[in-house]
Amino acid sequence: MTDHPAGTRLKTFMELALEEAEKAAARGEVPVGAVLVKDNEVLARDGNRTLELNDPTAHAEILVIRAACEKLGSQRLTGCDLYVTLEPCQMCAGAISFGRIRRLYYGAGDEKGGAVDHGARFFQLPTCHHAPEVYSGFAETEASNILKSFFRSKR
């Protein structure tokens, strides 16, 4: 395991995100899971629910950001870390920035729809107000396998 600020807790939080991705797959949703943490406490965890809620913004990241903001009574999530199984899209990267999330840990890269290390590279744009520390590739194989299995079953 690579050295990083979250220490040994990283695996535990990413495992929770992977569980949420599996639950999303079981609901027929694209299997992405997210966990939002502050001071080693899980504030929110969820998976994609765009189909269930008929809401194109109901990505796992958005759902946990909304839940954590409600729990903390603030639109700012300073000091919070987000663990997500797939590289966030541009919409989610924007929400991460506006929420002032401290660190982003993600599993699989997304060459087609990602906006952190692929595509728009949102956090590197001059118009980005806040960029979290980004750590990629955690549980990448597991996250990628969940996605591949899901899409294989749809063909």
Secondary structure, 3 states (H helix, E strand, C coil): CCCCCCCCHHHHHHHHHHHHHHHHHHCCCCCCEEEEEECCEEEEEEECCHHHHCCCCCCHHHHHHHHHHHHHCCCCCCCEEEEEEECCCHHHHHHHHHCCCCEEEEEECCCCCCCCCCCCCHHHCCCCCCCCEEEECCCHHHHHHHHHHHHHHHC
